[in-house]
Amino acid sequence: MQNKSLAWAPSLYFLYYAAAAALLPFLVVYYQELGLPGTQIGFLAGIPPLMSLLSAPFWGAVSDKTQRSKLSVLIAMGGAILLALILSAAKTFVWLILAVVLFSFFSSPIMPLVDSTTMNLLGGEKERYGRIRLWGAVGWGIAAPIVGGLIELGSVIWSFWSYAGLLGLGFLAAIKIPERKQVGKTPHAHIRLFLHDPRWLFFLTVSFCGGMVLSMSGNFLFIFLQDLGADKFTLGLSLTIATLSELPILFFSSRLLLRWNAQQLMGAALLFVVIRTLAYSFVVDPWLVLLIQLLHGPTFALMWVAGVSYVNKIAPTGLEATAQGLFSGVMLGVGSAIGAFLGGFLYEHIGIVGMFRVASLVALIGVCFMFLVEKKNREYSL
């Protein structure tokens, strides 16, 4: 591994996810304080992942075509900082829609671009990705309760300021990203390979189910906790506990990938999602929810590491950033968007408990599709 070329990575992952923890989970609280109904909250919560479906592959394709990954990351980060501050000033539903759309266009591709660059620089040691990504979990876990405490003492505006400041520091770290070398072939010559490889269809279906369920539970978890009587500090603490559960998964991810393949780990993550969402629906005390948050590592972290590893394995040569953007766009994009829309609808019509139970059923469907992914991979001898 080129140690010097990756010296920027731990600090960038730390700062990016610290910034994300400072803002993204608290957006629904901001919308709720503005007096928006559940359906409008669900609509706004669904915009960022829907934009991710469009912007992440678009930015990835631009990065692959121009081979200017660092410039792409810096432009995206700069735009996200500016738009987050603009979003904090939006008060009406129409202006919120516009601000969220633009913010999402710049913020969504940041991590897929960074992931692709990291995997490229790791060379033959790609299994070490998890230990670098671990710093993102640390940043998330530290920032969440601190920002939650600031909001409790002041107002939700601290969330936006914290995001801008932390991502601004991340911008400085990103300046150290080296530009990758040309691969010798243009991405457009290989884009048809995505369409002709059936593994992508089944894998992206699984990613869609996973992203949908995680969105349904994640976007409305804070509202669920508040309904149970939790304060703002407890909201932040729930994120810290979830993050702590990611650390062992990320630290030992290389061993997990050597012991089981990425498809098997993805299937295991979906089974844990079934257990996690179903468990939410039976609790009546916020402290029990905090215990369930320990399953975040075996769900999201395991799913993400397995997905990034699998995508890197089957991506056409020269389209690595595009492939990571496609994975991110489907899982954190269209899956999360539909999860947010459906979650808002179910929350308003059958209640949050019913929503969690529907989410567990969707995750179970994803497990079934995982068998098809395994079947196709045996055909390709992966």
Secondary structure, DSSP 8 states (H G I E B T S, - for coil): --TGGGTTHHHHHHHHHHHHHHHGGGHHHHHHHTT--HHHHHHHHHHHHHHHHHHHHHHHHHHHHH--HHHHHHHHHHHHHHHHHHHHH--SHHHHHHHHHHHHHHHTTHHHHHHHHHHHHHTT-GGGHHHHHHHHHHHHHHHHHHHHHHHHHS-THHHHHHHHHHHHHHHHHHTT-------SS-GGGTTHHHHH-HHHHHHHHHHHHHHHHHHHHHHHHHHHHHHTT--HHHHHHHHHHHHHHHHHHHHTHHHHHHHS-HHHHHHHHHHHHHHHHHHHTT--SHHHHHHHGGGHIIIIIHHHHHHHHHHHHHS-TT-HHHHHHHHHIIIIIIIHHHHHHHHHHHHHHTHHHHHHHHHHHHHHHHHHHHHHHHHHHHHTT-
